[in-house]
Amino acid sequence: MAEMRLERDSMGEMQVPSEAYYGVQTQRAVENFPISGQAIPIPFVVAHAMLKKAAAQTNMELGLLEKKLGEAICQACDEIAKGDPRFAADFKAHFPVDVYQTGSGTSTNMNVNEVVASRANEILGGGGGGRGDKSPVHPNDHVNMGQSSNDTIPTSLHVMALFEVRNDLRPALAQLHTALMKKSEEFWPVIKTGRTHLQDATPIRMGQVFLGYAGQVERGMHRLDAALRDIEEVPLGGTAVGTGINAHREYAARVCAKLSERLGISVRETTNHFQAQATLDGAAHFHAALKTIAISLTKIASDIRWMGSGPRAGLGELELPAVQPGSSIMPGKVNPVIAESLLMVCQRVVGNDATVTAAAMAANFELVVTLPVVAQCLDESITLLAAGARNFALQCVEGLKATERGPALVEQGLMLATALAPVIGYDAAAAIAKEAAKSGRTVREVARERTTLSEEALGKLLDPATMVEPGAKE
């Protein structure tokens, strides 16, 4: 049995593990919510600690917080943000509250308040763990000064997402975009059969196909940037219901400025606290951008997987890097596992978006009470998309090779007849295509018999290189 200590809050006494930096309110939450065993993501805890530091600095500047206490709070917050080893080998053990807790995230807010207060008191010469009646730093009065869970939790949710996108997702998408553009250039000379409705269509350059993929990723980054502007606006300063009770008028703007400078991101106080605090509209819009990126990556991974199908009974237009054996029973089989991995990442993100949508729709009156699960979804979606995009670029896209299969099938393509339509008419061209399909001959061979076009004219009209450029040729 772990050693315990006795602590008290407004509801009475309770036993808390002696080595824990958290206190009685965290312990109540641990016992109240034995739901999933999944704690709030550590990146969220770090964002919340950085918010607490900026708040302490601001409250000192405003003359509301004693300097000695504020500096100890700041040091404790820095240690949390850095994962300081003094918090034991299992850093997460001090932040154990389940995701499925009070919907405002009050339990997590108090968890961070208690840990910061305990460590700050230790810095000031007191014992680590437990506030105690004589401890100078109080989790509510000092660490939580000018704050409410109702405005700090959604603010930290936005800060976490902004920080993770800047440091992880945006660079990963840029890396994938670069890899796709390089393949577009490499594959530009390769002409293959296009496909619409899963049926043969007119020719297309393999490089044009990859230019399209790169364009999807590029526009995904543009959408992400637009959505980021939405979550740069935070509800900090609204405290309980958006009115700002118990907060200094300058407090929120100053805290946002400090967070922006410290983390290298743009954070600004909302101009309308009542909408910002009572809804998750911004987070829902932001996650929708993540979902759209997942949709784009699904298209890219699926296409590449299909073009690499085979090697003999599939399309076989691409050779995918062989990274591991593909079967426990079929010797020599190699599967498109990197693409499959990315597909599952995207499916998870789409599922998370459904959760965020439902959570945002659950807003009532002056507060959304689904914040912790949204924090988990945002963290997971950003992290998965970043890792998936980066891995797909490195282990799949960069090693792709175009085979001879695609160009070899172009001459057999029935939709070459499309190039004849402006000269001989749609109906005559369709008849040639149908005859070629029925007889097994090429469009060129049938056109020689059914038209008066010279061999030179046929050569120009049916040249695949002229068919992959815009505009009709005279």
TORSEPA-558639 format. One line per field, with one value per residue (C-alpha): residue in three letters; y, z, x. Coordinates in steps of 0.2 Angstrom, whole numbers, plus 5000, padded with zeros to 4 digits. Layout:
N
bapa: ALA|...
v: Y|...
w: Z|...
u: X|...
//
This chain:
474
bapa: MET|ALA|GLU|MET|ARG|LEU|GLU|ARG|ASP|SER|MET|GLY|GLU|MET|GLN|VAL|PRO|SER|GLU|ALA|TYR|TYR|GLY|VAL|GLN|THR|GLN|ARG|ALA|VAL|GLU|ASN|PHE|PRO|ILE|SER|GLY|GLN|ALA|ILE|PRO|ILE|PRO|PHE|VAL|VAL|ALA|HIS|ALA|MET|LEU|LYS|LYS|ALA|ALA|ALA|GLN|THR|ASN|MET|GLU|LEU|GLY|LEU|LEU|GLU|LYS|LYS|LEU|GLY|GLU|ALA|ILE|CYS|GLN|ALA|CYS|ASP|GLU|ILE|ALA|LYS|GLY|ASP|PRO|ARG|PHE|ALA|ALA|ASP|PHE|LYS|ALA|HIS|PHE|PRO|VAL|ASP|VAL|TYR|GLN|THR|GLY|SER|GLY|THR|SER|THR|ASN|MET|ASN|VAL|ASN|GLU|VAL|VAL|ALA|SER|ARG|ALA|ASN|GLU|ILE|LEU|GLY|GLY|GLY|GLY|GLY|GLY|ARG|GLY|ASP|LYS|SER|PRO|VAL|HIS|PRO|ASN|ASP|HIS|VAL|ASN|MET|GLY|GLN|SER|SER|ASN|ASP|THR|ILE|PRO|THR|SER|LEU|HIS|VAL|MET|ALA|LEU|PHE|GLU|VAL|ARG|ASN|ASP|LEU|ARG|PRO|ALA|LEU|ALA|GLN|LEU|HIS|THR|ALA|LEU|MET|LYS|LYS|SER|GLU|GLU|PHE|TRP|PRO|VAL|ILE|LYS|THR|GLY|ARG|THR|HIS|LEU|GLN|ASP|ALA|THR|PRO|ILE|ARG|MET|GLY|GLN|VAL|PHE|LEU|GLY|TYR|ALA|GLY|GLN|VAL|GLU|ARG|GLY|MET|HIS|ARG|LEU|ASP|ALA|ALA|LEU|ARG|ASP|ILE|GLU|GLU|VAL|PRO|LEU|GLY|GLY|THR|ALA|VAL|GLY|THR|GLY|ILE|ASN|ALA|HIS|ARG|GLU|TYR|ALA|ALA|ARG|VAL|CYS|ALA|LYS|LEU|SER|GLU|ARG|LEU|GLY|ILE|SER|VAL|ARG|GLU|THR|THR|ASN|HIS|PHE|GLN|ALA|GLN|ALA|THR|LEU|ASP|GLY|ALA|ALA|HIS|PHE|HIS|ALA|ALA|LEU|LYS|THR|ILE|ALA|ILE|SER|LEU|THR|LYS|ILE|ALA|SER|ASP|ILE|ARG|TRP|MET|GLY|SER|GLY|PRO|ARG|ALA|GLY|LEU|GLY|GLU|LEU|GLU|LEU|PRO|ALA|VAL|GLN|PRO|GLY|SER|SER|ILE|MET|PRO|GLY|LYS|VAL|ASN|PRO|VAL|ILE|ALA|GLU|SER|LEU|LEU|MET|VAL|CYS|GLN|ARG|VAL|VAL|GLY|ASN|ASP|ALA|THR|VAL|THR|ALA|ALA|ALA|MET|ALA|ALA|ASN|PHE|GLU|LEU|VAL|VAL|THR|LEU|PRO|VAL|VAL|ALA|GLN|CYS|LEU|ASP|GLU|SER|ILE|THR|LEU|LEU|ALA|ALA|GLY|ALA|ARG|ASN|PHE|ALA|LEU|GLN|CYS|VAL|GLU|GLY|LEU|LYS|ALA|THR|GLU|ARG|GLY|PRO|ALA|LEU|VAL|GLU|GLN|GLY|LEU|MET|LEU|ALA|THR|ALA|LEU|ALA|PRO|VAL|ILE|GLY|TYR|ASP|ALA|ALA|ALA|ALA|ILE|ALA|LYS|GLU|ALA|ALA|LYS|SER|GLY|ARG|THR|VAL|ARG|GLU|VAL|ALA|ARG|GLU|ARG|THR|THR|LEU|SER|GLU|GLU|ALA|LEU|GLY|LYS|LEU|LEU|ASP|PRO|ALA|THR|MET|VAL|GLU|PRO|GLY|ALA|LYS|GLU
v: 5000|5017|5029|5042|5059|5068|5083|5094|5104|5113|5095|5088|5077|5064|5053|5057|5048|5055|5057|5065|5084|5085|5087|5082|5089|5079|5064|5066|5067|5051|5042|5050|5046|5028|5028|5025|5025|5039|5055|5072|5073|5079|5093|5100|5100|5109|5122|5124|5126|5139|5148|5148|5155|5169|5173|5173|5185|5196|5196|5201|5216|5221|5221|5207|5193|5194|5193|5179|5168|5172|5168|5151|5148|5152|5141|5126|5129|5129|5113|5105|5111|5104|5087|5090|5073|5080|5075|5056|5044|5043|5062|5057|5050|5068|5072|5056|5064|5054|5062|5058|5069|5085|5093|5110|5102|5109|5093|5095|5114|5110|5096|5108|5121|5109|5102|5120|5125|5110|5112|5131|5128|5116|5129|5141|5129|5119|5100|5093|5087|5094|5112|5111|5125|5135|5133|5151|5147|5142|5133|5143|5160|5162|5149|5151|5170|5179|5163|5150|5133|5139|5151|5144|5126|5131|5144|5130|5119|5132|5135|5117|5115|5131|5125|5107|5113|5125|5113|5096|5096|5111|5105|5087|5092|5103|5088|5078|5092|5093|5074|5074|5089|5080|5065|5075|5082|5064|5056|5070|5061|5045|5045|5033|5030|5041|5034|5041|5031|5017|5016|5020|5038|5049|5049|5059|5061|5052|5069|5078|5065|5069|5087|5085|5076|5090|5103|5094|5095|5113|5118|5108|5119|5134|5128|5124|5142|5149|5138|5143|5161|5155|5147|5161|5170|5163|5166|5170|5184|5179|5169|5160|5165|5178|5193|5193|5193|5193|5197|5213|5222|5221|5203|5193|5204|5204|5185|5182|5194|5184|5167|5173|5179|5164|5150|5159|5158|5171|5171|5185|5189|5187|5203|5194|5183|5177|5168|5162|5154|5147|5138|5126|5134|5139|5121|5113|5124|5120|5101|5102|5108|5093|5081|5089|5085|5067|5066|5072|5061|5046|5050|5051|5035|5025|5030|5026|5009|5005|5010|4999|4984|4968|4965|4954|4954|4973|4989|4989|5007|5011|5001|5004|5003|4985|4989|4972|4955|4956|4939|4925|4912|4918|4919|4934|4944|4963|4974|4993|4994|5012|5018|5007|5014|5032|5027|5021|5037|5047|5036|5039|5058|5057|5048|5061|5075|5066|5067|5086|5089|5081|5089|5106|5103|5100|5118|5125|5142|5150|5135|5120|5105|5093|5102|5087|5075|5089|5092|5074|5073|5088|5082|5065|5071|5083|5071|5057|5067|5074|5057|5049|5062|5062|5043|5042|5055|5046|5028|5028|5043|5046|5028|5027|5021|5022|5006|5003|4996|5012|5019|5002|5002|5019|5013|5000|5013|5015|5033|5038|5040|5056|5065|5060|5067|5085|5079|5065|5069|5061|5047|5041|5041|5031|5018|5016|5014|5001|4992|4992|4985|4971|4966|4968|4980|4997|5013|5018|5001|5003|5022|5017|5007|5018|5035|5044|5051|5049|5040|5057|5064|5049|5050|5068|5066|5050|5056|5054|5068|5080|5073|5078|5096|5108|5114|5107|5105|5112
w: 5000|4996|5010|5011|5018|5024|5015|5017|5005|5006|5005|5019|5022|5010|5009|4995|4990|5000|4985|4974|4970|4967|4981|4987|4972|4960|4971|4971|4952|4951|4962|4953|4935|4934|4916|4902|4910|4897|4906|4898|4885|4892|4878|4885|4903|4896|4888|4904|4914|4902|4904|4923|4921|4910|4922|4937|4928|4923|4941|4948|4935|4940|4959|4963|4967|4979|4969|4980|4977|4959|4955|4963|4953|4937|4941|4945|4928|4919|4927|4922|4904|4903|4911|4925|4933|4950|4946|4947|4933|4928|4925|4920|4937|4944|4931|4932|4929|4916|4900|4903|4918|4922|4905|4909|4913|4931|4938|4926|4930|4948|4945|4937|4951|4964|4957|4953|4971|4979|4969|4972|4991|4990|4981|4995|5007|5012|5009|4992|4990|4999|5002|5021|5031|5032|5014|5007|4989|4987|4971|4970|4977|4969|4955|4948|4952|4939|4931|4929|4922|4910|4901|4904|4898|4881|4880|4883|4871|4857|4863|4862|4845|4839|4846|4839|4822|4820|4827|4820|4808|4797|4794|4791|4777|4769|4769|4760|4748|4743|4741|4729|4719|4716|4710|4699|4691|4690|4682|4670|4655|4659|4650|4656|4654|4664|4673|4677|4684|4686|4667|4654|4650|4639|4643|4657|4663|4679|4683|4681|4693|4706|4703|4708|4724|4728|4725|4737|4751|4747|4748|4764|4772|4766|4774|4790|4790|4788|4802|4814|4813|4821|4836|4839|4847|4865|4878|4892|4903|4903|4919|4924|4911|4900|4910|4917|4936|4947|4933|4930|4914|4907|4913|4897|4884|4894|4896|4878|4873|4885|4878|4860|4864|4874|4862|4845|4841|4839|4854|4856|4867|4859|4856|4861|4876|4876|4860|4863|4880|4876|4860|4852|4835|4833|4838|4826|4812|4815|4816|4800|4792|4799|4793|4775|4776|4781|4766|4754|4761|4759|4741|4738|4748|4740|4722|4725|4733|4718|4705|4714|4714|4707|4703|4689|4691|4696|4688|4691|4685|4701|4711|4729|4741|4749|4768|4775|4771|4767|4772|4785|4773|4755|4752|4743|4745|4748|4753|4753|4772|4773|4763|4773|4789|4783|4778|4796|4802|4791|4797|4815|4811|4802|4818|4829|4819|4822|4841|4840|4830|4842|4857|4849|4846|4865|4870|4882|4888|4894|4894|4883|4895|4883|4883|4889|4875|4862|4869|4867|4849|4843|4851|4843|4826|4825|4831|4820|4804|4807|4810|4796|4783|4788|4787|4771|4763|4769|4767|4752|4741|4740|4735|4722|4704|4688|4679|4660|4662|4661|4645|4637|4639|4632|4614|4618|4626|4618|4624|4611|4600|4609|4599|4583|4588|4583|4566|4561|4574|4590|4583|4570|4584|4596|4582|4580|4599|4600|4585|4593|4609|4600|4589|4601|4589|4593|4589|4577|4567|4566|4561|4546|4539|4544|4540|4525|4537|4532|4542|4546|4552|4563|4570|4575|4582|4591|4598|4617|4620|4612|4621|4638|4634|4635|4619|4603|4589|4572
u: 5000|5006|5009|4995|4992|4977|4970|4955|4945|4927|4919|4929|4945|4952|4967|4980|4995|5010|5022|5009|5011|4992|4979|4962|4952|4962|4960|4941|4942|4952|4939|4924|4929|4937|4931|4944|4961|4966|4972|4971|4985|5002|5003|4987|4994|5010|4999|4989|5005|5012|4995|4997|5014|5009|4994|5006|5018|5003|4996|5013|5014|4997|5001|4989|5001|5016|5032|5039|5024|5023|5041|5039|5023|5032|5047|5035|5026|5042|5047|5030|5032|5050|5044|5056|5063|5058|5041|5046|5050|5032|5028|5010|5007|5005|4991|4980|4962|4952|4947|4929|4927|4918|4914|4921|4938|4938|4946|4961|4962|4962|4975|4987|4983|4987|5003|5009|5005|5013|5029|5029|5028|5042|5053|5049|5055|5040|5037|5033|5016|5001|4996|4994|4986|5002|5008|5009|5004|4986|4980|4964|4969|4986|4988|4971|4970|4959|4954|4940|4941|4927|4939|4956|4952|4946|4960|4973|4964|4967|4985|4989|4983|4992|5008|5007|5002|5016|5029|5023|5009|5013|5031|5025|5013|5026|5038|5025|5021|5040|5041|5025|5032|5049|5039|5029|5045|5053|5037|5033|5039|5029|5012|4999|4980|4969|4954|4937|4922|4936|4936|4949|4950|4961|4980|4988|5006|5010|5018|5002|4994|5007|5005|4987|4992|5004|4990|4979|4992|4996|4977|4976|4989|4980|4964|4973|4981|4964|4957|4971|4966|4950|4957|4970|4955|4953|4940|4953|4947|4928|4930|4914|4901|4910|4907|4925|4921|4936|4948|4957|4952|4970|4973|4968|4976|4993|4992|4989|5004|5015|5009|5012|5030|5034|5027|5030|5012|4998|4985|4973|4959|4942|4932|4916|4918|4900|4901|4919|4915|4898|4903|4916|4913|4931|4937|4924|4930|4948|4945|4935|4951|4960|4946|4948|4967|4963|4951|4964|4977|4965|4963|4982|4986|4972|4977|4995|4990|4979|4992|5005|4993|5000|5013|5005|4987|4984|4987|5006|5009|5019|5032|5030|5045|5046|5047|5042|5035|5017|5010|5013|5007|5011|5030|5037|5021|5024|5009|5007|5008|5014|4999|4987|4994|4990|4973|4969|4976|4964|4949|4953|4954|4937|4930|4937|4929|4912|4916|4921|4905|4894|4903|4901|4882|4881|4883|4870|4868|4885|4896|4901|4903|4912|4929|4941|4936|4938|4956|4959|4953|4962|4978|4976|4971|4985|4998|4992|4991|5009|5016|5006|5011|5029|5030|5021|5033|5048|5044|5032|5032|5051|5054|5041|5046|5035|5035|5034|5016|5007|5015|5013|4995|4992|4992|4978|4967|4950|4948|4962|4946|4942|4956|4947|4930|4934|4940|4927|4913|4908|4897|4911|4924|4912|4910|4929|4931|4917|4924|4942|4934|4925|4939|4953|4962|4969|4959|4973|4971|4952|4954|4965|4951|4936|4943|4951|4964|4982|4995|5003|4987|4983|5000|4998|4980|4984|5001|4999|5011|4999|4984|4990|4991|4976|4967|4962|4976|4973
//
